[in-house]
Amino acid sequence: GAFLYGHLQQKVRNAEALAHKYKQQQEALSAQLQVVYEHRSRLERSLQKERGEHKKTKEDFLVYKLEAQEALNKEKQDSMNRYGALSSQHKILKNQHDDVKKQLLDLQLQHNSLKLEHRRSLESHGQRVAQLQQERDSEVTNLQDTVFKLREESKLLRKAHQEVHSQLLSAQAQMEEFRQLKEALQKMPGLR
């Protein structure tokens, strides 16, 4: 009886140690799962920020395009007004005809140069916007891949957590059986 009692006490101690070990594993898995959730939340916030920045860049580009068009129209209007003034001056002052003609040619060249420069600037800006779009799409794809991987990892962690939890419940049930057996043994007068 004493040997059986000692053997049962050893089993109880082993079961308690096993339960403690499973509880530590469960706490570690819970901490890892919390880290995964926080990482996923940071990724989602980063994605929202990137979308906001892309929208602002697009709006800035539209404003820039409108302002550039207005500046070009104003410049065209100014050039036309200047041309009309030069034409009037040409009719009044025939002796200055050559100088006015040269000035008009210079203005046209300047206008064409500005138009070419403006076109190049628009093309360069368009290429930059396309590049930013491509980079954003690539980052979104990478983030989607990361989110998918994190979801898969989260599923595995949940499964492992459930297994540890079921093992812990089993160990607790076993401990309860050992406790009841221990109480039963203590109540037996022969073992006292």
C-alpha positions as CSV (number, residue, x, y, z in Angstrom):
1,G,0.0,0.0,0.0
2,A,2.9,2.4,0.9
3,F,4.6,1.5,-2.3
4,L,1.4,2.1,-4.3
5,Y,0.8,5.4,-2.4
6,G,4.4,6.5,-3.2
7,H,4.0,5.4,-6.8
8,L,0.8,7.4,-7.1
9,Q,2.4,10.4,-5.6
10,Q,5.2,10.3,-8.1
11,K,2.6,10.0,-10.9
12,V,0.8,13.0,-9.5
13,R,4.0,15.0,-9.5
14,N,4.8,14.0,-13.1
15,A,1.3,15.0,-14.2
16,E,1.6,18.3,-12.4
17,A,5.0,18.9,-14.1
18,L,3.5,17.9,-17.5
19,A,0.5,20.3,-16.9
20,H,2.9,23.1,-16.0
21,K,4.9,22.4,-19.2
22,Y,1.8,22.5,-21.4
23,K,0.7,25.7,-19.7
24,Q,4.0,27.4,-20.5
25,Q,3.7,26.2,-24.1
26,Q,0.2,27.6,-24.3
27,E,1.4,31.0,-23.0
28,A,4.3,31.0,-25.5
29,L,2.0,30.2,-28.4
30,S,-0.5,33.0,-27.2
31,A,2.4,35.5,-27.2
32,Q,3.5,34.5,-30.7
33,L,-0.1,34.8,-31.9
34,Q,-0.3,38.3,-30.4
35,V,2.9,39.3,-32.3
36,V,1.4,38.0,-35.5
37,Y,-1.8,39.9,-35.0
38,E,0.1,43.1,-34.3
39,H,2.3,42.6,-37.3
40,R,-0.7,42.1,-39.5
41,S,-2.3,45.3,-38.1
42,R,0.8,47.3,-38.8
43,L,0.8,46.0,-42.4
44,E,-2.8,47.0,-42.9
45,R,-2.1,50.5,-41.5
46,S,0.9,50.8,-43.8
47,L,-1.3,49.8,-46.8
48,Q,-3.9,52.4,-45.9
49,K,-1.2,55.1,-45.6
50,E,0.3,54.1,-49.0
51,R,-3.2,54.3,-50.6
52,G,-3.7,57.8,-49.1
53,E,-0.3,58.9,-50.4
54,H,-1.1,57.6,-53.9
55,K,-4.4,59.4,-54.0
56,K,-2.7,62.7,-52.9
57,T,0.0,62.2,-55.6
58,K,-2.7,61.7,-58.2
59,E,-4.6,64.8,-57.0
60,D,-1.4,66.9,-57.0
61,F,-0.7,65.8,-60.6
62,L,-4.2,66.8,-61.7
63,V,-3.8,70.2,-60.1
64,Y,-0.4,70.6,-61.6
65,K,-1.8,69.7,-65.1
66,L,-4.6,72.2,-64.8
67,E,-2.3,74.9,-63.6
68,A,0.1,74.2,-66.5
69,Q,-2.7,74.3,-69.0
70,E,-3.9,77.6,-67.6
71,A,-0.4,79.0,-67.7
72,L,0.0,77.9,-71.3
73,N,-3.4,79.4,-72.3
74,K,-2.4,82.7,-70.6
75,E,0.9,82.6,-72.3
76,K,-0.8,82.0,-75.7
77,Q,-3.2,84.9,-75.0
78,D,-0.3,87.2,-74.0
79,S,1.6,86.2,-77.1
80,M,-1.5,87.0,-79.2
81,N,-2.0,90.3,-77.5
82,R,1.6,91.2,-78.0
83,Y,1.4,90.1,-81.7
84,G,-1.7,92.4,-82.2
85,A,0.1,95.3,-80.5
86,L,3.2,94.7,-82.8
87,S,0.9,94.5,-85.8
88,S,-0.7,97.9,-84.9
89,Q,2.7,99.4,-84.3
90,H,3.8,98.0,-87.7
91,K,0.9,99.8,-89.5
92,I,1.7,103.0,-87.7
93,L,5.5,102.9,-87.9
94,K,6.5,101.4,-91.3
95,N,10.1,102.4,-90.8
96,Q,10.3,99.9,-87.8
97,H,8.9,97.0,-89.8
98,D,12.1,95.0,-89.8
99,D,12.6,95.3,-86.1
100,V,9.0,94.4,-85.3
101,K,9.3,91.3,-87.6
102,K,12.4,90.1,-85.9
103,Q,10.8,90.6,-82.5
104,L,7.8,88.6,-83.6
105,L,10.0,85.8,-84.8
106,D,11.9,85.8,-81.5
107,L,8.6,85.6,-79.6
108,Q,7.4,82.7,-81.7
109,L,10.7,80.8,-81.2
110,Q,10.4,81.4,-77.4
111,H,6.8,80.2,-77.5
112,N,7.7,77.0,-79.3
113,S,10.6,76.4,-77.0
114,L,8.4,76.8,-74.0
115,K,5.8,74.6,-75.5
116,L,8.5,71.9,-76.2
117,E,9.8,72.3,-72.7
118,H,6.3,72.0,-71.3
119,R,5.6,68.8,-73.3
120,R,8.9,67.3,-72.1
121,S,8.0,68.2,-68.5
122,L,4.6,66.5,-68.9
123,E,6.1,63.4,-70.4
124,S,8.7,63.2,-67.6
125,H,6.0,63.6,-65.0
126,G,3.8,61.0,-66.7
127,Q,6.7,58.5,-66.6
128,R,7.3,59.3,-63.0
129,V,3.6,58.7,-62.2
130,A,3.6,55.4,-64.1
131,Q,6.7,54.3,-62.2
132,L,5.1,55.2,-58.9
133,Q,2.0,53.3,-59.9
134,Q,4.1,50.3,-60.8
135,E,6.0,50.5,-57.5
136,R,2.8,50.9,-55.6
137,D,1.2,47.9,-57.3
138,S,4.4,45.8,-56.6
139,E,4.2,46.8,-52.9
140,V,0.5,46.0,-52.7
141,T,1.2,42.6,-54.2
142,N,4.0,42.0,-51.7
143,L,1.7,43.1,-48.8
144,Q,-1.0,40.8,-50.1
145,D,1.5,37.9,-50.2
146,T,2.6,38.7,-46.7
147,V,-1.0,38.9,-45.4
148,F,-1.7,35.5,-47.0
149,K,1.4,34.0,-45.4
150,L,0.4,35.5,-42.0
151,R,-3.1,34.1,-42.3
152,E,-1.7,30.6,-43.0
153,E,0.7,31.0,-40.1
154,S,-2.1,32.2,-37.9
155,K,-4.2,29.1,-38.8
156,L,-1.3,26.8,-37.9
157,L,-0.8,28.6,-34.6
158,R,-4.5,28.4,-33.8
159,K,-4.4,24.6,-34.6
160,A,-1.3,24.2,-32.3
161,H,-3.0,26.3,-29.6
162,Q,-6.1,24.1,-29.8
163,E,-3.9,20.9,-29.5
164,V,-2.1,22.3,-26.5
165,H,-5.3,23.3,-24.9
166,S,-6.8,19.8,-25.4
167,Q,-3.7,18.3,-24.0
168,L,-3.9,20.6,-21.0
169,L,-7.5,19.7,-20.4
170,S,-6.5,16.0,-20.6
171,A,-3.7,16.5,-18.1
172,Q,-6.1,18.4,-15.8
173,A,-8.6,15.6,-16.0
174,Q,-5.8,13.1,-15.2
175,M,-4.7,15.2,-12.2
176,E,-8.3,15.3,-10.9
177,E,-8.4,11.5,-11.1
178,F,-5.1,11.3,-9.2
179,R,-6.4,13.7,-6.6
180,Q,-9.6,11.7,-6.1
181,L,-7.5,8.5,-5.9
182,K,-5.2,10.2,-3.4
183,E,-8.1,11.3,-1.2
184,A,-9.6,7.8,-1.4
185,L,-6.3,6.3,-0.3
186,Q,-6.0,8.7,2.6
187,K,-9.4,7.8,3.8
188,M,-8.5,4.1,4.0
189,P,-7.6,3.4,7.7
190,G,-5.2,0.6,6.7
191,L,-2.9,3.1,4.9
192,R,-2.8,5.6,7.8
